[in-house]
Amino acid sequence: MVWTMGDSDGEDAVDTPALPVERNITFRFPASASSLELIRGLGRKPRCSLIISQLDGFSISRSLLLEVGLCLGPKLESLALPGSSITEASLLALLPRLSSLRRLDLRGLDSLFMSGAFLSREEHRQQVRSALCGLEELDLSDLRYLSDLTFNRLTGCTPRLRRLSLAGCHIAFEFDPYRGCPVGAVEDSSALLSLRNLRRLLMEQKSTLVALDLSRTSITPESLRTVAQVQGLFLEELILHGCKELTNYSVEVLVKHQPSLLKLDISGCTELTSRSVEAIARGLRSLTHLSLSQDWRITEKGLSDLLLLPSLRSLDLSECLHINGTEMVKGLKGSDAARRQLETLNLRSCTYIRDPAVFFLAQLLGDTLCELDLTSCSNVTDLSVCAVATYLQKLVVLRLGWCKEVTDWGLLGMVQRAKCEPDEETGDKGPRFTRTFGNMGFFKPPRLPFEERPKLVTPNDLEQLRQQAGASLLALSRLQELDLSACSKLTDSSITQVMRFPDLHHLSLSMLPEITDDSLVSTARHCRSLTSLVLSHCPGISDRGVAHAAPYLPRLQHLYLSCCNNITDRSLLLLVQHCKRLRTLDISRCNNISVAAVDFLQTQLPFLENLHYKFIGGADLSLSL
């Protein structure tokens, strides 16, 4: 659970009594003078985690870190410092006090490692080692100046690591460009991190280390073989996102030497083909999570065997351009229904996915699927939406952004069932359907002459909706995230009727030119748990809608209103009054908002972390070119 600064009034934030069943809550806030009282109040909790952003070398940040050590030292279990630039002295004054720390996130903190002197003194290393001997997770992602020397000093203080991230770090896997010789031919480098040093760590901590992230590095097939073959290393999770040097051979070697993998991310490895999918299906029988996103060479081949894996719970095939779902349906049909475990399926930008595939996937995964992403599946229509609403009623996350053929009728569930049963024949080309969908066995579109502009739904249509239990989007009562961005045929007729999800946290209605304030107000009244709302490029949203909606959205943390030209300074005043927890606000290109109003907003919402206001007040965009 993440608690954000501003989730309660200042007085309540300090008075934080222990709950009957105390959970480890993560508190996220920027460095500021007002954060000091919060930290003192957290000292009453038995344990907690912190994400502190925007720390620097000035006195406020130093005082804040000192207060963390004094008040939370033995109680803090996780610490992350994103977007910060702190000094070595500040961190070394804090770390020896954090005796219960289990997770440390230093990603992007180049200021610590630039000089190469971090932890160079033995007395500092002894103090840090004493405190961090129980550290389990260390994130060193995106450190440009990480070297063999600094890496050895830091990991020497953390002897029981379970998870290590080096994503985006400059690692020399085979050749040292500074010395002009193969890696490992000379002593530890003070300029870069080498494969030899990484392998040394893996050998030293192989008894505890189970997760490794080498995403966005230049790891080669032979280097991955070196990592996978470390004797006694049994990885459960490996993330290799964006490692473009890897080949099918790399995956086959990995599968052979690390068969106990539960989670594997090889997304963005653009040289991989279906040969890798087949190797994974054969060799990783305990796999639970697999990401093949952006591996555009992958085809349908091997997916049926992949879906037969008994423990597979999450599959990401986004931007795999050759996928149409036929082999996935075949694999699911070939497995025992009781053994289907898939909970998350991402098919974003799989443009060959069509209604028949969505129908069968929904029918076969109805008992387990909780998250479905069909973003930019351009051939998905109302029929798919109705199939999802009918069969996938356990969904928590549904993304339909840029599905431009989805209309009000689909959201309202107002399509008719065909008389025939589904055709069970599935050949090499997948399920067979007539042009009129007469043998689909589930839905066919209403016989209405749709024009370029969506046809309005009448009161008689809405009465028909009320008589069709479970057919509309309302059937997905567990939804916590819904994305309908750029479904440009949607209007108030459906949004005002189906946006009634009490647990909905994230909603995107951006680029819906036909919706008005009525949709905003209705959504706010019926979705009061919203923390993120995207309304960018909705010209029908105005101050009137914000005025009526804001009182119902006290939990709102992220609001996007860019290019809403009917929003004025009045809306900002309303947000100050009703939405005090805002962390992100985007009002870029809102022609009727003044700089003075933005300045006032910033003074009234001190915990606002991200404010985007480019080209407000009708600024001439040509001046930026």
Secondary structure as UniProt FT lines:
FT   STRAND          2..4
FT   TURN            5..6
FT   HELIX           10..14
FT   STRAND          26..30
FT   TURN            33..34
FT   HELIX           35..42
FT   TURN            43..44
FT   STRAND          48..53
FT   HELIX           59..72
FT   HELIX           73..75
FT   STRAND          76..80
FT   TURN            82..83
FT   HELIX           88..94
FT   HELIX           95..97
FT   TURN            99..100
FT   STRAND          103..105
FT   TURN            107..108
FT   HELIX           110..113
FT   TURN            118..119
FT   HELIX           122..132
FT   TURN            133..134
FT   STRAND          137..139
FT   TURN            141..142
FT   TURN            144..145
FT   HELIX           148..155
FT   TURN            156..157
FT   TURN            159..160
FT   STRAND          163..165
FT   TURN            167..168
FT   STRAND          171..172
FT   STRAND          175..176
FT   TURN            177..180
FT   STRAND          181..182
FT   TURN            183..184
FT   STRAND          193..194
FT   HELIX           195..204
FT   TURN            205..208
FT   STRAND          211..213
FT   TURN            215..216
FT   HELIX           221..228
FT   TURN            231..232
FT   STRAND          237..239
FT   TURN            241..242
FT   TURN            244..245
FT   HELIX           248..257
FT   TURN            259..260
FT   STRAND          263..265
FT   TURN            267..268
FT   TURN            270..271
FT   HELIX           274..283
FT   TURN            285..286
FT   STRAND          289..291
FT   TURN            293..294
FT   TURN            296..297
FT   TURN            301..302
FT   HELIX           303..306
FT   TURN            307..308
FT   TURN            310..311
FT   STRAND          314..316
FT   TURN            318..319
FT   TURN            321..322
FT   HELIX           326..333
FT   HELIX           337..339
FT   STRAND          344..346
FT   TURN            348..349
FT   TURN            351..352
FT   HELIX           355..364
FT   TURN            366..368
FT   STRAND          371..373
FT   TURN            375..376
FT   TURN            378..379
FT   HELIX           382..391
FT   TURN            393..394
FT   STRAND          397..399
FT   TURN            401..402
FT   HELIX           408..412
FT   STRAND          426..427
FT   TURN            428..429
FT   STRAND          430..431
FT   TURN            435..436
FT   TURN            438..439
FT   HELIX           459..466
FT   TURN            469..470
FT   HELIX           473..475
FT   TURN            477..478
FT   STRAND          481..483
FT   TURN            485..486
FT   HELIX           492..498
FT   TURN            502..503
FT   STRAND          506..508
FT   TURN            510..511
FT   TURN            513..514
FT   HELIX           517..526
FT   TURN            528..529
FT   STRAND          532..534
FT   TURN            536..537
FT   TURN            539..540
FT   HELIX           543..549
FT   HELIX           550..552
FT   TURN            554..555
FT   STRAND          558..560
FT   TURN            562..563
FT   HELIX           569..578
FT   TURN            580..581
FT   STRAND          584..586
FT   TURN            588..589
FT   HELIX           595..604
FT   TURN            606..607
FT   STRAND          610..612
FT   TURN            614..615
FT   TURN            617..618
FT   HELIX           621..624
//
